């Protein structure tokens, strides 16, 4: 999916990285978000409950998952996606946090379960190791707002704030950069 370019790879300071992608849902009964962790030399390493030569399935509690993204910080990796019980239901934002060694810290957590359609979640790493998750939420007037929520240890969520709203039009595909310590 060309719209996801650049959002599926995250690199930690030690050179290890994580790749995330979604399955082609055209003929599947479920759509999954997969992740693969690589060492600094690009060799696959174990992550989550997956062995070195297996892919980790990030969405375990929802049937349909799409639009994966990942960020890396000193806390580990945060994988986000839009998830739903079915392709015809509203999508919510979900996340899985893995520690630096690839162990599951928080598994398939609801970031937002608003009744409006949500998608295009993008996590950003912060200098303190926490993450900021920004996503698009549909408005009743047909427009879209960008909203954000901070995630800290074990994916404890801060309040949801509206980043861009009250104007005509649609906002999608949030982009940005993480913050580094100085």
C-alpha positions in Angstrom: 0.0 0.0 0.0 1.8 3.1 -1.2 -0.1 5.3 1.3 1.8 3.6 4.1 5.3 4.3 2.8 7.8 5.2 5.5 5.5 4.2 8.4 6.3 0.5 8.5 10.0 0.7 9.7 11.5 1.9 13.0 15.1 1.7 14.0 16.5 1.9 17.6 19.7 3.5 18.6 21.4 0.1 18.8 20.7 -0.5 15.1 18.0 -3.1 15.6 14.8 -2.5 13.7 11.2 -3.6 13.3 9.2 -3.9 10.1 5.4 -4.0 10.1 2.9 -4.8 7.3 -0.7 -5.9 6.7 -2.0 -8.9 4.8 -3.9 -8.5 1.6 -7.5 -8.8 2.8 -9.1 -9.2 -0.6 -9.7 -12.9 -0.2 -9.1 -13.5 3.5 -11.6 -13.9 6.3 -9.3 -11.9 8.6 -6.7 -9.3 8.0 -3.6 -9.2 10.2 -0.8 -6.9 11.0 2.6 -8.7 11.1 5.9 -7.5 12.6 9.4 -8.8 12.2 12.4 -7.6 14.3 15.9 -7.5 12.8 19.2 -7.1 14.5 21.7 -4.4 13.6 23.0 -6.6 10.7 19.5 -7.1 9.2 19.1 -10.7 10.5 15.7 -11.7 11.9 15.4 -12.1 15.7 12.7 -13.3 17.9 9.9 -10.9 18.9 6.7 -11.2 20.9 5.8 -14.9 20.9 7.3 -15.5 17.5 10.6 -17.4 16.9 13.5 -15.9 15.0 12.2 -17.3 11.7 8.5 -16.4 12.3 6.4 -13.3 12.0 4.8 -11.8 15.1 1.0 -11.2 14.7 0.3 -7.8 16.4 -3.5 -7.9 16.3 -4.8 -10.7 18.5 -8.1 -9.4 19.7 -9.6 -8.0 16.4 -10.6 -9.8 13.3 -9.7 -7.1 10.8 -6.5 -4.9 11.1 -5.1 -2.4 8.6 -2.8 0.7 8.3 0.1 -0.5 10.5 2.8 1.8 11.7 5.7 1.5 14.2 8.0 3.7 16.2 11.0 2.8 18.3 12.3 4.4 21.5 14.5 3.4 24.5 11.3 1.7 25.8 11.0 -0.6 22.8 8.7 -0.7 19.8 5.1 0.5 19.6 3.0 -1.0 16.7 -0.3 0.7 15.9 -3.1 -0.1 13.5 -6.8 0.4 12.9 -8.8 -2.6 14.0 -12.4 -3.8 13.8 -14.5 -6.9 14.4 -15.4 -6.9 10.7 -14.7 -4.9 7.6 -18.1 -3.3 7.8 -17.8 -2.1 11.4 -16.2 1.2 12.5 -12.4 1.0 13.0 -10.7 1.9 16.2 -7.1 2.5 17.0 -5.1 -0.3 18.7 -1.5 -0.8 19.7 1.0 -3.4 21.0 4.1 -2.4 22.9 7.2 -4.6 22.8 10.3 -4.1 25.0 13.8 -3.6 23.4 14.3 -7.4 23.5 11.0 -8.0 21.6 9.0 -9.2 24.6 5.3 -8.3 24.8 4.7 -5.5 27.4 1.1 -4.6 26.4 -0.8 -6.8 23.9 -3.4 -5.5 21.5 -4.5 -2.5 23.6 -7.3 -0.1 22.7 -5.9 3.4 22.1 -9.3 4.8 21.1 -12.7 3.3 20.8 -14.7 6.3 19.6 -17.9 5.6 17.8 -16.6 7.5 14.7 -14.5 5.8 12.0 -10.8 6.1 12.9 -7.6 5.3 11.0 -4.1 6.3 9.9 -2.6 6.0 13.3 1.1 7.0 13.5 3.2 6.6 16.6 6.0 9.0 17.4 8.8 8.3 19.8 9.5 10.9 22.4 12.8 11.7 24.1 11.6 10.4 27.5 10.8 6.9 26.0 7.1 7.5 25.8 5.1 7.6 22.5 2.7 10.1 21.0 0.0 8.4 18.8 -1.7 10.7 16.2 -4.7 9.4 14.1 -7.5 10.6 11.9 -11.1 10.6 13.2 -14.2 11.1 11.0 -16.6 14.0 11.9 -20.4 13.9 11.3 -20.0 16.7 8.7 -17.9 14.5 6.5 -14.6 16.1 7.5 -11.8 14.5 9.5 -9.9 15.7 12.6 -6.5 14.7 13.7 -6.4 13.6 17.4 -3.5 12.5 19.6 -2.9 10.6 22.8 0.3 10.1 24.8 1.3 6.5 25.7 3.7 5.9 28.6 4.9 2.8 30.5 2.8 -0.3 29.8 0.7 1.8 27.4 -1.0 3.8 30.1 -2.9 6.4 28.1 -3.1 10.1 28.6 -6.1 12.1 27.6 -7.1 12.4 23.9 -6.6 15.9 22.4 -7.7 17.3 19.1 -4.7 18.4 17.1 -6.4 19.9 14.0 -10.2 20.5 13.8 -13.0 23.0 13.2 -12.0 23.8 9.7 -13.4 22.5 6.4 -11.8 19.6 4.8 -10.2 16.3 5.7 -6.9 15.6 7.5 -5.3 12.3 7.0 -1.9 10.5 7.1 -0.2 12.4 10.0 3.5 12.7 9.6 6.3 13.9 11.9 9.5 13.0 13.6 10.5 11.6 17.0 12.4 13.7 19.6 15.9 12.9 20.6 17.7 13.6 23.9 20.4 16.2 23.9 
